[in-house]
Amino acid sequence: MKPVRMSFLFIALFSSGGVVHAADVARVNGVGIPEIKVEQLLKANPGLAGNPQARQAAITNLINTEVVLQVAKKKGFNKKSDVRAAIEAATRQILVNAVTASYLEERPVSDSAVKRRYDELLKNMPEEEYRVRHIMVGTQEEAERVLNKVEGSDRAFAEAARQSLDSTTAARAGEIGWVLPTALFPEVRVALAKAGKDKPVIVQLGQGWDVVELMDTRKAVAPKFPDIKDQIRVQLQNEAIQAYVNELRQQARIELAE
């Protein structure tokens, strides 16, 4: 699972305050924008590092965000129940991502493990590849709302995918792309095979919920190791996280309401 990369707006929603510090790079209606926010943006968006105007672009985005944020607060959007629920769900997912990222950092997937999995995939390679798209959300209720909204509509799926907690695929209308079924979580693979093409379904994973859809299939061609090694590494990381979550569940005292 890749950590979710926060947008300029989302970072500002959680870090904006009313105290003006000496290290402020700008002020918006008296509200200071501290230097640390600029540093956080540049660190969270490595693609900006090579841009000579990156710092000014970050400051401009922070100013734009603060202007909109002040309007949101003035109109009371931060007190609306649906907005507060969305913020809470996003906060929970960010904390989950922080824990899992730390876990993987302490237990990195080795190159030899990636190569062993590649050899296993070739030995057991299926005849078809799947073209898959998905929308990651924080709760089952959100997944059900998204499913009702996107069924039968490519446009609705693409629009809903923009809010996906998986920021990488959110920018691609939710598309994961062409993958071998064996590269997917078993729960996802089984659900897609059962549903068939163009029928989004809800799948619960250890750290969240997915609305996932099989867009198309084609005859599988054996991929070369350099082309698939990163994908395999992500799969092994996901499996490690799933095992970690299962271990935490076994250690926890869980009481289900009757």
Protein Blocks (a to p, Z undefined) as FASTA:
>chain_A
ZZddddfklmmmmmgcfbdcfklcbdeehiacdfklmmmmmmmmmmlmmpmklmmmmmmm
mmmmmmmmmmmmmnommmpmklmmmmmmmmmmmmmmmmmmmmmmmmccdfklmmmmmmmm
mmmgcfbdcdddddddfbfklmmmmmmmmgopaklmmmmmmmpcblklmmnnopabjcdf
klpcfklmmmmmmnoghiacddddfkbccddddfbdcddddddfklmmmmmmmmmmmmmm
mmmmmmmmmmpccdddZZ
